[in-house]
Amino acid sequence: MEEAVPLKKENGKTVMVALFQSQENIVGEVVIEPIHGKKVEHNGIKIELLGQIELYFDRGNFYDFTSLVRELDVPGELYERKTYPFEFSTVEMPYESYNGVNVRLRYILKVTISRNYVSNIVEYQDFVVRNYTPPPSINNSIKVVDKLIRKDIFPLKLNYTSMEVGIEDCLHIEFEYSKSKYHLKDVIVGKIYFLLVRIKLKNMELEIRRRESTGSGPNTYVETETLAKFELMDGAPVRDGPGISLTRATSNAFAGESIPIRLFLSPYELTPTYRNINNKFSVKYYLNLVLVDEEDRRYFKQQEITVYRLLESS
């Protein structure tokens, strides 16, 4: 029996539906039972397997990227309950189910009883597709040595191997993450090194952000969600004996102190990274480092990471 997973419907209710992955066989039965004492005349019965993308700025128009059909019955009449077995073999389902801010990708089974003179009888059944990825053969660490920027200043050019973080020779930090690709239940491990601090810091946070982009050209819509905030520090780091104190500090120039990062991803509702799905949408994830000084000025730096779905071993 296939696994069942929760799916949130448009009406806000959550239902349990079947879970599949690409290349699986989708096998089942359609049961039709006329109301007692009545017959159903029809011009044929069919079942379709559809993969659809709906952009919410174009709501109601579905883009089918997968469409398969099986004829279940020829024209005739139904007087009593009848069961129709069906099978879609090794179905290519390249994209995962996704329900975002401005876009929805869904898979459905659609049964149609065609009729004359009156409207057809149509029923839908959703199911979810998740596709798994093996661990990447190359997973480079991220080392960032660059200038941190204020939100009212344009971003500095990002180099893949290093960035510098600093504010007019007042704040220089280096931060590094152990890798650049993470599975959905992974742990982000890293460290932040303070090279120079000459401003009064109030706190520092690490955010996980999801950026969803839909459409193209003038009809491009970008939505950014902050999924998690992880407080790294409350107050500027200062020397305090042999270690590091995280209490609020006066301006202080120093080097060599560090703060570890260990952020578990499993509590958050992440999806894999999706890149240009059927030329309709993309979903990307970023680690956003935010520092706030005592005048509430915010400084930040973003780093894109790749998220993938790892097949869990039983």
C-alpha positions in Angstrom: 0.0 0.0 0.0 1.3 3.4 -1.0 2.3 5.9 1.7 -0.1 8.7 2.6 1.0 12.3 3.3 -1.0 15.5 4.3 -2.0 17.9 1.5 -3.5 21.4 2.2 -6.5 22.1 -0.1 -7.5 25.5 -1.4 -10.3 25.7 1.2 -7.7 25.5 4.0 -8.5 21.9 5.0 -5.8 19.2 5.2 -6.5 15.8 3.7 -4.3 12.7 3.5 -3.4 11.7 -0.1 -1.2 9.1 -1.8 2.5 9.7 -2.2 4.4 8.7 -5.4 7.7 9.4 -7.1 8.7 9.7 -10.8 8.7 6.4 -12.7 6.4 4.6 -10.3 3.3 2.7 -11.5 0.0 4.3 -10.4 -2.6 1.6 -10.0 -6.1 1.7 -8.6 -9.8 1.3 -9.1 -12.6 3.6 -10.0 -16.0 2.6 -8.4 -19.2 4.1 -9.8 -22.5 3.4 -8.1 -25.7 4.9 -9.5 -28.4 6.2 -7.1 -30.6 3.3 -6.1 -33.3 2.8 -8.7 -31.8 5.1 -11.4 -29.7 4.3 -14.4 -26.8 6.4 -15.8 -26.6 6.8 -19.5 -23.2 7.8 -20.7 -21.1 8.2 -23.8 -18.0 6.7 -22.3 -15.9 6.8 -19.1 -12.3 7.8 -18.9 -9.6 8.5 -16.3 -6.8 11.1 -16.9 -3.5 11.6 -15.0 -2.6 15.3 -15.1 0.4 17.3 -13.9 -0.6 21.0 -13.8 0.9 24.3 -13.0 -1.3 27.2 -12.0 0.0 30.8 -11.6 -2.2 32.7 -9.3 -1.9 36.0 -11.3 -3.5 33.8 -14.1 -5.8 31.9 -11.8 -8.0 29.3 -13.5 -5.6 28.6 -16.4 -3.7 25.4 -15.9 -0.6 24.5 -17.8 -0.5 20.7 -18.3 3.1 19.3 -18.4 1.9 15.7 -18.1 -1.3 14.3 -19.6 -2.2 10.6 -19.8 -5.6 9.0 -20.4 -7.2 5.6 -20.1 -10.6 4.7 -21.4 -12.5 2.8 -18.8 -15.8 2.0 -20.6 -17.5 2.4 -24.0 -20.9 4.2 -24.3 -23.7 2.4 -22.5 -25.8 2.4 -19.3 -25.1 1.8 -15.7 -27.7 0.2 -13.4 -25.6 -0.9 -10.5 -22.3 -0.5 -8.8 -19.3 -1.2 -11.2 -15.6 -1.2 -10.6 -13.0 -0.2 -13.2 -9.3 -1.1 -12.6 -6.7 1.2 -14.1 -3.0 1.5 -14.4 -0.5 4.1 -15.5 2.9 2.4 -15.9 6.3 4.0 -15.1 4.8 7.5 -15.2 7.3 10.3 -15.8 6.6 12.9 -13.1 9.7 15.2 -13.3 8.6 17.9 -10.9 7.5 17.8 -7.2 4.2 18.9 -5.9 4.4 22.5 -4.7 2.0 24.9 -3.1 3.6 28.4 -3.0 2.6 32.0 -2.6 1.9 32.7 -6.2 2.1 29.2 -7.9 0.8 25.7 -7.4 2.1 22.5 -9.0 -0.3 19.6 -8.6 -0.9 16.1 -9.8 -4.5 14.8 -10.1 -6.5 11.8 -11.3 -9.6 13.0 -13.2 -12.5 10.7 -13.9 -15.1 11.9 -16.5 -18.4 10.3 -17.3 -19.5 11.8 -20.6 -23.2 12.4 -21.1 -25.7 13.8 -23.7 -27.9 16.8 -23.1 -26.7 17.1 -19.4 -23.4 18.1 -18.0 -20.6 15.5 -17.6 -19.9 14.0 -14.2 -16.3 14.8 -13.2 -14.4 13.8 -10.1 -10.9 14.7 -9.0 -8.4 13.0 -6.7 -5.1 14.7 -5.8 -1.9 12.9 -5.1 1.6 14.1 -4.1 4.9 13.6 -5.9 8.3 13.8 -4.2 11.5 13.0 -6.0 14.7 12.1 -4.2 18.3 13.0 -4.9 21.5 11.1 -3.9 24.0 13.1 -1.8 26.0 15.4 -4.1 29.5 14.1 -5.2 30.9 17.6 -4.7 29.7 19.8 -1.8 32.1 22.7 -1.3 32.2 24.7 1.8 31.4 28.4 1.8 33.9 30.9 3.1 32.9 34.5 3.2 35.2 37.4 3.7 33.5 40.5 2.4 32.0 43.8 3.4 28.7 43.6 5.2 26.3 46.1 3.7 23.5 48.3 5.0 20.1 47.8 3.6 20.2 51.2 1.9 23.4 50.5 0.1 23.5 48.4 -3.1 25.0 44.9 -2.7 28.7 44.3 -3.3 29.8 42.0 -5.9 29.8 38.4 -4.7 32.7 36.1 -5.3 32.0 32.3 -5.2 35.1 31.6 -3.1 35.3 34.6 -0.7 33.5 37.7 0.3 34.6 40.4 2.7 32.4 41.7 5.5 33.1 45.2 6.8 31.8 48.7 7.3 34.3 51.5 6.6 37.0 49.8 8.6 34.6 49.6 11.6 33.3 46.0 11.3 35.0 43.2 9.6 33.9 39.6 10.0 34.5 36.3 8.2 31.8 33.6 8.2 32.0 30.1 6.8 29.6 27.2 6.4 30.7 23.6 6.2 29.0 23.0 2.8 26.8 24.7 0.2 24.2 21.9 -0.4 21.9 20.6 2.4 19.1 18.0 2.5 15.8 18.8 4.2 16.8 17.3 7.6 20.4 18.5 7.5 22.2 20.7 10.0 23.9 24.0 9.0 27.2 24.1 10.7 29.6 27.0 10.5 31.5 29.7 12.4 31.6 33.5 12.4 35.0 35.1 13.0 35.2 38.7 14.2 38.2 40.4 12.6 37.5 44.0 13.7 34.7 45.6 15.7 34.6 49.4 16.2 30.8 49.9 16.4 28.3 49.1 19.1 26.3 46.0 18.1 23.0 45.1 19.5 22.4 41.6 18.1 23.1 39.3 15.2 20.8 36.8 13.6 20.9 34.1 10.9 17.8 33.9 8.7 16.6 31.2 6.3 14.9 32.9 3.4 12.9 31.4 0.5 12.6 33.3 -2.7 9.8 32.3 -5.1 9.9 33.8 -8.6 7.0 33.2 -11.1 6.3 34.3 -14.6 8.6 36.1 -16.9 9.3 39.5 -18.3 6.9 42.2 -17.1 4.8 39.5 -15.5 7.6 38.3 -13.1 6.6 38.2 -9.5 9.1 37.6 -6.7 8.0 36.7 -3.1 10.5 36.4 -0.3 9.6 34.7 3.0 11.7 34.5 6.1 11.2 30.9 7.3 13.5 31.0 10.4 15.4 33.4 12.6 18.3 32.1 14.7 19.8 34.5 17.2 23.6 34.2 17.1 24.5 37.0 19.5 23.0 39.6 21.8 25.4 42.5 22.2 28.9 42.9 20.7 31.5 40.3 21.4 34.3 41.5 23.8 37.2 39.8 25.4 36.4 38.5 28.9 39.3 36.6 30.3 40.2 33.6 28.2 36.8 33.4 26.4 34.3 35.6 24.7 31.4 37.5 26.4 28.2 38.1 24.5 27.0 40.9 26.8 26.5 44.3 25.3 29.8 46.1 24.8 31.2 49.5 24.1 33.1 50.1 20.8 36.1 47.8 20.8 38.7 46.9 18.2 39.9 43.3 18.4 40.5 40.2 16.4 40.3 36.5 16.7 37.0 35.9 18.5 34.4 33.5 16.9 30.8 32.3 17.3 29.7 28.8 16.3 26.6 28.2 14.1 24.5 25.1 14.4 21.1 25.3 12.9 18.8 22.3 12.4 16.6 22.4 9.2 14.1 19.7 10.1 11.7 21.9 12.2 11.1 24.2 9.2 8.8 23.5 6.2 11.4 23.6 3.5 11.1 22.2 -0.1 14.0 21.4 -2.3 15.5 24.1 -4.5 13.5 24.3 -7.8 15.2 25.9 -10.8 13.1 27.1 -13.7 10.3 24.5 -13.4 8.7 24.1 -16.9 9.8 27.8 -17.5 7.1 28.9 -15.1 8.7 29.3 -11.6 11.8 28.9 -9.4 12.3 28.5 -5.7 15.6 29.3 -4.1 17.0 29.4 -0.5 19.3 31.9 1.1 21.2 32.2 4.4 20.9 35.9 5.4 23.3 37.2 8.1 21.9 40.3 9.8 23.6 42.6 12.3 21.9 45.4 14.1 23.8 48.2 15.8 22.6 50.3 18.8 21.1 52.9 16.5 19.0 50.1 14.9 20.9 50.3 11.6 20.8 46.9 9.9 23.6 45.3 8.0 23.2 42.1 6.1 24.8 39.6 3.7 23.0 36.8 1.8 24.4 33.5 0.6 22.5 31.1 -1.6 22.4 27.5 -0.6 21.0 24.4 -2.5 18.4 22.3 -0.7 17.6 18.7 -1.9 15.4 15.8 -0.8 17.5 12.9 0.4 16.0 9.4 0.3 15.7 8.2 3.9 17.1 4.8 4.6 14.7 2.4 6.3 
